Amino acid sequence: MAKKGEEVVDVEVLVQRDDPSRAAVLVKSTITDKGAWLPRSMIELEYTKGAWQATVTLPTWLAKEKELI
């Protein structure tokens, strides 16, 4: 997750691939329609509506870099 004092953002996403044995999760932003692999070590993923919709909490800089916001 984010380092202490680091700004974070919540982004609504559609989960494309979430295999617990992998080091990353593939998501698609509902805001920008962009897809991105996100490292599990830097995010918190909370499923909200069924098996595919979720909220991902991640550092703001990473969300911008991956064009999720």
C-alpha positions in Angstrom: 0.0 0.0 0.0 1.0 3.6 0.0 3.8 4.9 2.2 3.0 6.9 5.3 2.0 10.5 4.3 1.6 9.6 0.6 -1.6 10.8 -1.0 -4.0 8.1 -2.1 -7.1 7.9 -4.3 -10.1 5.5 -4.6 -10.9 4.5 -8.2 -13.9 2.5 -9.3 -12.7 -0.3 -11.6 -13.8 -3.5 -13.4 -11.5 -6.3 -12.5 -10.3 -8.1 -15.6 -7.9 -10.6 -13.9 -7.4 -11.3 -10.2 -5.4 -14.5 -9.6 -4.2 -14.5 -6.0 -1.1 -16.4 -7.0 0.0 -13.5 -9.3 1.8 -10.3 -8.1 -0.5 -8.0 -10.0 -4.2 -7.4 -10.8 -5.5 -6.3 -14.2 -8.2 -3.6 -13.9 -10.1 -1.2 -16.1 -11.0 2.2 -14.9 -14.7 3.2 -15.1 -13.6 6.8 -15.3 -11.1 6.7 -18.2 -11.8 3.3 -19.7 -8.1 2.5 -19.5 -6.7 -0.9 -18.4 -3.7 -1.4 -16.3 -1.8 -4.0 -14.3 -1.5 -2.9 -10.7 1.0 -4.4 -8.2 -0.8 -6.0 -5.2 1.9 -4.6 -2.9 0.8 -1.0 -3.7 -3.0 -1.3 -3.7 -6.0 -2.3 -1.7 -8.8 -3.9 -3.7 -12.4 -4.1 -2.3 -15.1 -5.8 -4.4 -18.3 -3.7 -4.3 -20.8 -5.2 -6.7 -20.5 -8.8 -7.7 -17.4 -10.6 -8.9 -16.1 -7.9 -11.3 -16.7 -4.4 -9.8 -14.4 -3.1 -7.2 -12.9 0.0 -5.6 -9.1 0.1 -5.7 -7.2 2.4 -3.3 -3.7 3.3 -4.6 -1.2 6.1 -4.5 -2.4 9.1 -6.6 0.9 9.2 -8.6 0.3 5.5 -9.6 -3.3 6.2 -10.6 -2.1 9.1 -12.8 0.8 7.1 -14.3 -1.5 4.3 -15.2 -4.1 6.8 -16.6 -6.8 5.5 -14.2 -7.9 9.0 -13.2 
